[in-house]
Amino acid sequence: MEFSARPSWSLALALVACGSTGGATTDGSPVSGDSSTGDPVTSTTTGPDAPTTASDVGTSSEGTTASTTDATTSTASTAEPTAATTEVDPSSTTGDDTGAVPGSRCEETATTITCPKITVELGPWQRDVHYQVPLGDPPAGGWPTVLMFQGSFFSAEITWIATDDLPFGAFYQTHVVKQLLDHGYAVITPEAKLDGGTFWDTNIPPYSLNWESSEDHQLMLLIFAGIEDGTFGPLDAGRLFATGISSGGYMTSRMAVSYPGKFRALAIAAGSYATCSGPLCNVPDLEADHPPTLFLHGEVDLTVPLVTAEAYYDELLASGVDARLVTEPGEGHAWIAASPAEVLAWFDGHP
């Protein structure tokens, strides 16, 4: 698969300047910035009032350090989703049922990572949703599952393959997928509208104020139903997590705002609160039942300024919610180098 942006970069930049895309314009895939140049130093900030945080996680994308906390039990959605039709990608692989110790579904070299996926179509719009489950036998209750939301103007297909010379930290995004699959998490990556050629509805009027009227909300109901009925394989509907970049980071926050009790933990990369848009951001008072949230952000992000993530982070701490902020000096709008280790540790720490 070739990596390419669908619309022109000039259109993307124009929409970012307007703040109409939920802070993601040139964001697209993973994230932005020159994240593939060297091994940057990661600085971490944790609030003294947070109940617990992931700790001592290194900046290497190869790390698998985890911390543990007491997780709250999530509840199933009561919405009635519509039926879904499925089409399986014949190039995808199946699980290892021989009893051997599972390896990795993904192939990795020093410069590339490729993970196979399966694709289904959901809803009357036939929205593509890509997914994969780990190798080996699932736990008795099914695989814990991570929903990953792509940034604006890039198909979610690029989540599954990347090289280290791609923009927006794409290599780190695919490494997040590999880390999750290798450590027992299923991964689901839905497409935004027009095969990922647009952005998520979460911060776009009128949907930012009336989320239930959005097509993306209807898609989420179908995804939740598919998790329950086995469309994506043997998944645990009670152990859901979410992550995403830029517009997908805002969409990750939407999971907390509109589906309370559904998600165990969130990881937001180069994004902020569900209704914020670029530098335009107002974070309301938050409830204590907001999922524990990890923030990953470049310190010189001009598309989604760090200050907007800090405002969200500060409000979570003030509400007594477990939160962690990890930043990278000199990095822009991108998945930062620490993302693979940090995301895995955060989700492991909130089972």
Number of C-alpha atoms within 10 A of each C-alpha: 9 8 14 12 17 15 13 10 14 11 12 21 16 14 17 24 15 13 21 18 28 36 34 36 29 29 32 31 36 33 34 27 23 19 28 21 10 8 12 17 16 19 14 16 11 19 17 9 15 17 14 20 23 24 17 12 17 18 22 17 19 15 17 18 17 19 17 16 16 10 13 14 12 16 14 15 15 8 11 11 17 15 11 16 12 15 11 12 13 9 9 14 15 15 14 15 11 9 8 9 10 17 13 15 22 20 12 16 9 7 11 15 22 22 21 18 26 21 22 19 18 23 18 11 11 14 20 25 23 23 24 26 29 24 23 18 18 19 12 9 12 19 24 24 28 25 21 29 29 35 38 32 31 27 26 26 23 22 27 25 24 26 20 17 15 20 23 29 30 29 32 29 31 24 28 27 29 24 22 26 24 18 17 19 29 27 25 25 26 27 27 28 19 13 18 24 18 23 30 28 25 31 25 21 13 12 18 18 12 11 20 12 12 17 17 21 19 19 23 16 20 20 23 20 22 21 21 17 13 13 16 23 17 21 25 20 24 21 22 25 24 28 27 28 35 40 38 35 31 31 32 31 28 23 25 24 18 14 17 18 20 21 26 25 30 30 29 30 34 38 36 38 27 28 24 26 29 27 19 14 20 15 18 11 11 16 16 14 13 23 28 28 26 25 28 28 35 28 19 17 21 15 26 31 24 24 15 22 24 15 16 26 25 20 18 26 21 16 17 18 23 25 29 26 21 21 24 24 15 15 24 26 32 32 34 36 31 27 28 26 24 31 28 23 23 27 28 20 21 24 17
